């Protein structure tokens, strides 16, 4: 068989394509992180942090390396932006729990807030992508998984929060 210069290139490109296709076919690794009231299923590279702790409330955020905006979360006895708003929309989590969500404006910021049980997730930003990011996080919150079955979020020093 006569070798041509393009023959080696074809083999290399095919090999790269196979490696890429094999890597893409692997299931994404996820982990469960405790947030007061349940657990959040996130990708392995997501950062879930607890930033403030009060006797009856907990605050923190979820950050994905590939997404510029943080989704903040608050749990416990918190003032909800959904209170008094009859104009909220609903969807459900992966496990079937109801999520209520609505857009908000506060101190010049616009964004969205979503509530499941005693946990409220919010994002500053009013684009459709911001809403989709918020709902994608909220849909992964699990009320049916107890905190003792999940890893702890980080605190400000990078250690488990509780």
Secondary structure, 3 states (H helix, E strand, C coil): CCCCHHHHHHHHHHHHHHHHHHHHHCCCCEEEEEECCEEEEEECCCEEEEEEEECCEEEEEEECCCCCCCEEEEEECCCCCCCCCCCCEEEECCCCCEEEEEEEEECCEEEEEEEECCEEEEEECCCHHHHHHHHHHHCCEECCCCHHHCEECECCCCCECC
